[in-house]
Amino acid sequence: MPRSRTTALAALIATLALGAGCTAPQDTTATSTRPRTVEPVAGCGRASWTDPADRSPGRTPARCDKGAPAPRPLKRHRTLTVATGTLGAEYVAPLRTALAKGEFAKEGLDVRLKVLPTPEALPLLAKGDLDVLWAAPEAAVVNGINGGFTIRWVAGNFSPDPKSRSGLWVRLKNGRTASSVSLRGSTMGTMIGKGSVIMYPMARSFATHGADMNSVAFQQLGSSDVLTALTGGGVDSAWLLDPVWRRVDGDRKYAFLGGQPQGEPLGGALYGPHLLQQDPDAGVAFLRAYIRTVNTYFADDYKADRAFVAELAKLLKVDAVTLTAVPPLRMDWEIRKGTAERLQKAYRDAGVTKGPPLPENRLVDRTLYAEAVGHRP
């Protein structure tokens, strides 16, 4: 695809939903309108589906038996291109593992990973030049759908372990405690822009500590500068990711105020029109391989297995000590009810989207992972 067309489409995604008086065709369907047969899947019983409205922190993620759902090779081989922002992050581990263990190949899929940031990947996904975007339903995704693009969030990725402290940290002043600190008028360091899904948990923490999006000054920094700015006094608070937060954990000068809600994935697989409408069989096959990988390798505390940690460290090109310095992610292919609404509210409050919120069925489609585990919603 010529770069000029890609740039034009990216600009359209970024501006369509924000333009005053701008109209665009709206997509009216997501998955193929042809009836699809959902059959029971061996090894995937009641535990393979949870009530989408259940957001309790202690909720057990959906699980099938190890090795389930079994492969159902496609009659015709497919090649799928999957874009992701990084190949080294732990949330990409199920994809890297599925490739390494041949789980996609068992479905008749040749999956190829490509590193692309979401703004660049979205127009390619909408046009069909990419098949899957392994990312999150960020503000750009909402704007793109508002602009008429057929894109859906079709599977989750993870929620944090209860012991994780990846999230908002504050430097305590004047004898303050975590419960008494106010963020109003403070400066916050982050490497993430206001169009990120992190705006949702960030807004929750702000509200708990007397602030909102407009009363906190954001300072966008490089990944290596966020911690330095917090500890050096350049900012009052910072959003610290794995494993950076371990550098201040236990230090009484700093306090953890909150992170991604437990039990609520905020990203995963985004499909475009190719897998939603033209080839949903391949879309289900991709999710079947992903779900089987989670059930087989990531169902429990996968970091307790030293041999598997060594495999992951090699795949992700990180040190095994760094990988085990933080708790394991709770891999979770399901999408919670209401997450799309909460994300969109955070985007509107941050001023990165406008207009009425999209109804959930314009952003989320659970039917493909339901079919993969044999559940009839």
MOSULDA-V621529 format. One record per backbone hydrogen bond with DSSP energy under -1.0 kcal/mol. NH is the residue of the N-H (numbers start at 1). CO is the residue of the C=O. E is the energy in kcal/mol with one decimal. If there is no record, write none. Layout:
# MOSULDA-V621529
{{NH & CO & E} {NH & CO & E}}
This chain:
# MOSULDA-V621529
{{6 & 2 & -2.1} {7 & 3 & -2.8} {8 & 4 & -2.0} {9 & 5 & -2.5} {10 & 6 & -2.5} {11 & 7 & -2.3} {12 & 8 & -2.1} {13 & 9 & -2.5} {14 & 10 & -2.1} {15 & 11 & -1.6} {16 & 12 & -3.0} {18 & 15 & -1.0} {19 & 15 & -1.7} {22 & 19 & -1.4} {32 & 276 & -1.7} {44 & 41 & -2.1} {48 & 45 & -1.8} {49 & 46 & -1.4} {54 & 51 & -2.2} {59 & 56 & -2.2} {63 & 47 & -2.5} {65 & 43 & -2.9} {68 & 65 & -2.1} {74 & 107 & -2.1} {78 & 108 & -2.3} {80 & 110 & -2.1} {82 & 112 & -3.1} {83 & 132 & -2.7} {84 & 114 & -2.2} {92 & 89 & -1.5} {93 & 90 & -1.7} {96 & 92 & -2.2} {97 & 93 & -2.9} {98 & 94 & -2.5} {99 & 95 & -2.1} {100 & 96 & -2.3} {101 & 97 & -2.8} {103 & 98 & -2.1} {106 & 102 & -1.7} {107 & 104 & -1.3} {108 & 105 & -1.6} {109 & 104 & -2.0} {110 & 78 & -2.9} {112 & 80 & -2.8} {114 & 82 & -2.8} {116 & 84 & -1.8} {121 & 117 & -2.1} {122 & 118 & -2.6} {125 & 121 & -2.4} {126 & 122 & -2.7} {127 & 123 & -1.6} {128 & 124 & -1.1} {129 & 124 & -2.0} {130 & 124 & -1.4} {131 & 81 & -2.1} {132 & 81 & -1.8} {133 & 270 & -2.4} {134 & 83 & -3.3} {135 & 133 & -1.2} {135 & 268 & -1.7} {138 & 136 & -2.5} {139 & 195 & -2.5} {142 & 138 & -1.7} {143 & 139 & -2.6} {144 & 140 & -2.2} {145 & 141 & -2.5} {146 & 142 & -2.4} {147 & 143 & -1.4} {148 & 145 & -1.7} {149 & 144 & -2.2} {151 & 149 & -1.2} {152 & 271 & -2.2} {153 & 363 & -3.2} {154 & 269 & -2.6} {155 & 269 & -1.1} {156 & 333 & -2.5} {159 & 330 & -1.5} {164 & 161 & -2.3} {167 & 240 & -1.8} {168 & 258 & -3.0} {169 & 238 & -3.1} {170 & 255 & -2.4} {171 & 236 & -2.7} {172 & 253 & -2.7} {176 & 173 & -2.1} {181 & 177 & -1.5} {183 & 209 & -2.7} {185 & 215 & -3.0} {186 & 183 & -2.2} {188 & 217 & -3.2} {189 & 237 & -2.9} {190 & 219 & -2.0} {196 & 193 & -1.6} {199 & 196 & -1.8} {200 & 197 & -1.7} {202 & 198 & -2.2} {203 & 199 & -2.4} {204 & 200 & -1.6} {205 & 201 & -1.9} {206 & 202 & -2.5} {207 & 203 & -2.5} {208 & 204 & -1.6} {209 & 205 & -1.1} {210 & 207 & -1.1} {211 & 206 & -2.5} {215 & 212 & -1.1} {217 & 186 & -2.6} {219 & 188 & -3.0} {221 & 190 & -2.2} {225 & 222 & -1.6} {226 & 222 & -1.1} {229 & 225 & -2.4} {230 & 226 & -1.8} {231 & 227 & -2.8} {232 & 228 & -2.2} {234 & 229 & -1.6} {235 & 229 & -1.7} {236 & 187 & -2.0} {237 & 187 & -1.8} {238 & 169 & -2.6} {239 & 189 & -1.9} {240 & 167 & -3.0} {244 & 241 & -1.0} {245 & 241 & -1.4} {246 & 243 & -1.6} {247 & 244 & -2.2} {248 & 245 & -1.3} {249 & 245 & -1.3} {251 & 248 & -2.2} {254 & 251 & -2.0} {255 & 170 & -2.2} {257 & 168 & -3.3} {264 & 261 & -1.4} {268 & 135 & -3.4} {269 & 155 & -1.6} {270 & 133 & -2.2} {271 & 152 & -2.7} {276 & 272 & -1.8} {277 & 273 & -2.4} {278 & 273 & -1.7} {279 & 274 & -2.7} {283 & 279 & -1.5} {284 & 280 & -2.6} {285 & 281 & -2.2} {286 & 282 & -2.4} {287 & 283 & -1.6} {288 & 284 & -2.7} {289 & 285 & -2.2} {290 & 286 & -2.1} {291 & 287 & -3.1} {292 & 288 & -2.4} {293 & 289 & -1.9} {294 & 290 & -2.1} {295 & 291 & -2.6} {296 & 292 & -2.0} {297 & 293 & -2.7} {298 & 294 & -1.8} {302 & 300 & -1.7} {304 & 301 & -1.8} {309 & 305 & -2.5} {310 & 306 & -2.2} {311 & 307 & -1.6} {312 & 308 & -2.9} {313 & 309 & -2.9} {314 & 310 & -1.7} {315 & 311 & -2.4} {316 & 312 & -3.2} {318 & 313 & -1.9} {323 & 319 & -2.2} {324 & 320 & -2.0} {330 & 159 & -2.5} {331 & 329 & -1.2} {332 & 157 & -2.1} {337 & 52 & -2.7} {339 & 336 & -1.2} {342 & 338 & -2.3} {343 & 339 & -2.7} {344 & 340 & -2.0} {345 & 341 & -1.9} {346 & 342 & -1.8} {347 & 343 & -2.1} {348 & 344 & -2.4} {349 & 345 & -2.6} {350 & 346 & -1.7} {352 & 347 & -2.3} {362 & 359 & -2.2} {363 & 360 & -1.7} {364 & 360 & -3.3} {365 & 153 & -2.2} {370 & 366 & -1.9} {371 & 367 & -2.2} {372 & 368 & -1.8} {373 & 369 & -1.3} {375 & 370 & -3.2}}
